[in-house]
Amino acid sequence: MKNKIFVIIPILLIAFGSCETNEQPTYRFHMYPRVCNYVYLFCGCKSSVYFEKKFVKYEYRLFSRIDTNLPADSFALNILSQNVNVDSINRVDNYNYNEIDTKLSTPIKALEEQLKSSYIKYSSQFKYSNLSVTPSPINIEYRTSGIKKLNILALDAVLFGKDPETSLNDYFEIGEYEPSFLASYETERLIYGFYDKNMPTSIDEWLYNKPFIQPEMYLSFKTIPTNLPLRTRFVVQIELDNGNQLSDTTAQITITK
């Protein structure tokens, strides 16, 4: 998986039942506000992660600019926004933020305070081992660019009965926000906090909230296409609140049954 400075949520800390404590960790937050100058689109696949036989989350495995076959029932798209050109790094899924320009934009202080409170509230539901109460940095990425439009297109094949280069937004759903929160560029306030269960899964609903563009977002099919296998490239097109228009195209891939 990518070496990201996105927030790390301690899902599996409940495993330390033998040394539980109600004491909460001491948090040191590092915030990374960035404008969006580039957008990237990658194909990959998702798999279910279970803990103690209970579903925990989906895990995503991505492929860079390579020709590959992916099954439709686990097919995923990853939209990545950045302030620098990460194509200059050898492999996007191995990049290290210490190796690229880390120039940050002006922080939105009120939003950052909300993010801190939301993270602490989410984290407080876990019982921690004694080892976890030592100070540890919590790194949170967020974007300071709003997004007004987003379209997903297939370039080379009919998909869901739609001709190539026709918007497929209605046939995709948002599987994961990373980091998992949503904030408005109009109000500069948090709308949904960390891992809120009610976060939008529809692209249109997400855009209706006038959000800051996510650092990353994962999309998957709502239903399985019927005309498989098919071979195509995918495109993401976005318009930011400042009028800038960005796009990216995947490698050609084959989607299989």
Secondary structure per residue as TSV (DSSP state, phi and psi in degrees):
chain	resnum	aa	ss	phi	psi
A	1	M	-	360.0	165.8
A	2	K	-	-66.6	148.1
A	3	N	B	-89.0	80.1
A	4	K	-	-101.2	158.5
A	5	I	-	-100.8	35.7
A	6	F	S	-78.5	159.0
A	7	V	-	-61.7	140.9
A	8	I	-	-104.9	119.1
A	9	I	-	-95.5	129.5
A	10	P	-	-81.8	68.8
A	11	I	G	-62.9	-38.9
A	12	L	G	-94.5	10.5
A	13	L	G	-66.5	-18.0
A	14	I	G	-67.1	-10.5
A	15	A	G	-69.1	-19.6
A	16	F	-	-89.8	52.7
A	17	G	G	-64.0	-25.4
A	18	S	G	-75.6	-15.9
A	19	C	G	-133.7	44.1
A	20	E	E	-70.8	151.8
A	21	T	E	-144.9	149.6
A	22	N	S	-87.9	-5.6
A	23	E	-	-69.7	135.5
A	24	Q	-	-90.3	151.8
A	25	P	-	-64.2	158.7
A	26	T	-	-89.1	120.2
A	27	Y	E	-95.9	139.5
A	28	R	E	-124.6	109.3
A	29	F	E	-90.5	134.8
A	30	H	E	-117.8	119.6
A	31	M	E	-102.7	142.0
A	32	Y	E	-129.2	79.4
A	33	P	E	-78.1	132.7
A	34	R	E	-138.9	144.9
A	35	V	-	-76.3	162.1
A	36	C	-	-101.6	112.4
A	37	N	-	-110.0	-17.6
A	38	Y	E	-140.3	149.1
A	39	V	E	-129.9	143.4
A	40	Y	E	-131.3	146.3
A	41	L	E	-128.1	129.6
A	42	F	E	-132.2	149.1
A	43	C	E	-98.4	152.9
A	44	G	E	-168.1	-160.0
A	45	C	E	-141.8	156.5
A	46	K	E	-117.4	152.8
A	47	S	E	-140.5	154.4
A	48	S	E	-83.6	138.8
A	49	V	E	-110.8	129.8
A	50	Y	E	-119.1	146.8
A	51	F	E	-133.7	124.8
A	52	E	T	52.0	44.4
A	53	K	T	66.6	12.3
A	54	K	E	-113.9	139.0
A	55	F	E	-63.8	131.1
A	56	V	E	-105.9	-53.2
A	57	K	E	-169.5	175.1
A	58	Y	E	-94.7	144.1
A	59	E	E	-114.1	138.7
A	60	Y	E	-114.5	135.4
A	61	R	E	-119.0	125.3
A	62	L	E	-110.6	156.0
A	63	F	E	-120.8	140.7
A	64	S	-	-79.4	-132.6
A	65	R	S	-88.7	62.2
A	66	I	-	-126.1	153.1
A	67	D	-	-82.2	124.6
A	68	T	-	-152.5	168.2
A	69	N	E	-106.8	136.2
A	70	L	E	-135.8	133.8
A	71	P	E	-72.0	140.6
A	72	A	G	-62.5	-34.9
A	73	D	G	-72.7	-13.5
A	74	S	G	-122.7	8.9
A	75	F	E	-65.4	139.1
A	76	A	E	-142.0	149.1
A	77	L	E	-112.6	140.4
A	78	N	E	-116.6	123.5
A	79	I	E	-106.2	121.0
A	80	L	E	-117.3	130.5
A	81	S	E	-113.9	142.2
A	82	Q	E	-148.1	164.1
A	83	N	S	-95.7	-5.6
A	84	V	S	-131.0	165.2
A	85	N	-	-85.3	98.1
A	86	V	G	-78.9	-7.7
A	87	D	G	-65.6	-15.6
A	88	S	G	-76.7	-12.5
A	89	I	S	-86.8	147.9
A	90	N	S	-55.4	-51.8
A	91	R	-	-136.4	123.5
A	92	V	G	-60.5	-35.1
A	93	D	G	-80.3	6.3
A	94	N	G	-124.9	9.4
A	95	Y	-	-71.3	153.4
A	96	N	B	-119.9	128.8
A	97	Y	G	-62.4	-21.0
A	98	N	G	-73.7	-13.7
A	99	E	G	-96.4	-6.0
A	100	I	S	-125.2	169.1
A	101	D	-	-58.9	122.4
A	102	T	-	-109.9	23.2
A	103	K	-	-57.7	125.3
A	104	L	-	-101.4	156.0
A	105	S	-	-88.4	175.0
A	106	T	-	-62.6	125.1
A	107	P	-	-67.8	150.0
A	108	I	-	-101.1	93.7
A	109	K	H	-60.5	-43.2
A	110	A	H	-63.4	-40.9
A	111	L	H	-65.4	-41.0
A	112	E	H	-61.3	-38.9
A	113	E	H	-64.7	-38.2
A	114	Q	H	-65.4	-39.4
A	115	L	H	-64.2	-41.8
A	116	K	H	-61.2	-47.9
A	117	S	H	-62.0	-41.1
A	118	S	H	-65.4	-41.4
A	119	Y	H	-63.7	-44.4
A	120	I	H	-63.5	-41.0
A	121	K	H	-62.3	-45.0
A	122	Y	H	-63.8	-44.8
A	123	S	H	-68.2	-26.3
A	124	S	T	-66.9	-13.9
A	125	Q	T	-76.9	-11.6
A	126	F	S	-94.6	149.4
A	127	K	-	-98.5	131.1
A	128	Y	E	-106.9	154.7
A	129	S	E	-74.2	160.4
A	130	N	G	-59.6	-26.5
A	131	L	G	-72.2	-18.0
A	132	S	G	-89.8	-3.7
A	133	V	G	-89.4	0.7
A	134	T	S	-74.6	149.5
A	135	P	-	-57.3	137.0
A	136	S	E	-144.7	142.6
A	137	P	E	-76.2	136.5
A	138	I	E	-109.8	113.4
A	139	N	E	-100.1	123.1
A	140	I	E	-124.9	119.6
A	141	E	E	-87.7	140.6
A	142	Y	E	-151.2	158.8
A	143	R	E	-104.9	147.8
A	144	T	-	-106.6	12.8
A	145	S	-	-105.7	128.8
A	146	G	B	-82.7	155.3
A	147	I	E	-119.6	131.0
A	148	K	E	-102.5	-35.0
A	149	K	E	-139.4	147.2
A	150	L	E	-146.8	132.8
A	151	N	E	-133.7	138.1
A	152	I	E	-107.0	128.0
A	153	L	E	-127.4	152.5
A	154	A	E	-105.9	132.7
A	155	L	S	-88.5	-32.7
A	156	D	S	-119.8	5.0
A	157	A	S	-151.6	153.3
A	158	V	-	-73.9	129.3
A	159	L	B	-133.6	126.5
A	160	F	T	56.1	33.8
A	161	G	T	76.1	5.3
A	162	K	B	-97.7	134.9
A	163	D	-	-63.1	155.9
A	164	P	T	-53.2	147.0
A	165	E	T	67.1	25.1
A	166	T	S	-107.8	141.2
A	167	S	-	-57.7	133.0
A	168	L	-	-112.2	19.2
A	169	N	G	-53.8	-38.2
A	170	D	G	-70.0	-12.2
A	171	Y	G	-106.2	2.6
A	172	F	E	-118.2	152.6
A	173	E	E	-129.3	151.8
A	174	I	E	-79.8	118.0
A	175	G	E	-91.5	-30.2
A	176	E	E	-159.6	137.0
A	177	Y	E	-100.0	140.1
A	178	E	E	-140.5	113.9
A	179	P	S	-63.2	160.4
A	180	S	S	-89.7	73.3
A	181	F	-	-153.1	168.3
A	182	L	E	-139.0	129.1
A	183	A	E	-129.2	152.2
A	184	S	B	-95.1	134.8
A	185	Y	T	-78.3	-19.3
A	186	E	T	-73.5	-45.0
A	187	T	T	-99.7	-14.4
A	188	E	-	55.0	38.9
A	189	R	S	-128.6	158.2
A	190	L	E	-73.5	132.9
A	191	I	E	-100.8	-46.7
A	192	Y	E	-126.0	131.0
A	193	G	-	-84.3	-174.6
A	194	F	T	-56.4	122.9
A	195	Y	T	56.4	34.2
A	196	D	-	-61.8	132.1
A	197	K	T	-72.2	-14.7
A	198	N	T	-100.7	12.4
A	199	M	-	-62.3	143.0
A	200	P	-	-59.5	140.6
A	201	T	-	-106.0	-14.9
A	202	S	S	-88.5	136.5
A	203	I	H	-61.3	-42.8
A	204	D	H	-63.0	-41.2
A	205	E	H	-66.3	-40.5
A	206	W	H	-59.2	-47.6
A	207	L	H	-65.8	-31.3
A	208	Y	H	-59.8	-28.3
A	209	N	T	-77.8	0.3
A	210	K	-	50.8	61.9
A	211	P	B	-86.0	155.9
A	212	F	B	-63.2	142.3
A	213	I	-	-62.0	141.8
A	214	Q	-	-74.0	146.2
A	215	P	S	-56.2	-42.0
A	216	E	E	-147.9	153.3
A	217	M	E	-149.9	141.5
A	218	Y	E	-114.0	133.3
A	219	L	E	-121.1	149.8
A	220	S	E	-142.4	166.1
A	221	F	E	-65.7	139.7
A	222	K	S	-72.1	-41.2
A	223	T	S	-134.6	162.5
A	224	I	-	-82.3	129.9
A	225	P	-	-60.1	150.2
A	226	T	S	-92.3	-24.5
A	227	N	S	-93.8	58.0
A	228	L	-	-103.6	151.7
A	229	P	S	-75.9	158.9
A	230	L	E	-141.7	156.1
A	231	R	E	-125.1	126.7
A	232	T	E	-161.0	168.6
A	233	R	-	-108.3	150.7
A	234	F	E	-110.5	150.7
A	235	V	E	-128.8	140.3
A	236	V	E	-112.5	133.9
A	237	Q	E	-123.8	129.6
A	238	I	E	-131.5	152.4
A	239	E	E	-123.9	126.8
A	240	L	E	-88.1	168.4
A	241	D	T	-67.4	-18.7
A	242	N	T	-89.9	5.1
A	243	G	S	93.0	-11.7
A	244	N	-	-64.2	139.0
A	245	Q	E	-118.3	128.8
A	246	L	E	-129.1	153.6
A	247	S	E	-154.6	163.4
A	248	D	E	-153.7	155.7
A	249	T	E	-127.4	137.9
A	250	T	-	-79.3	170.2
A	251	A	-	-66.6	161.5
A	252	Q	-	-73.4	132.9
A	253	I	E	-131.3	162.7
A	254	T	E	-110.6	123.7
A	255	I	E	-96.4	125.5
A	256	T	E	-113.5	169.9
A	257	K	-	-72.6	360.0
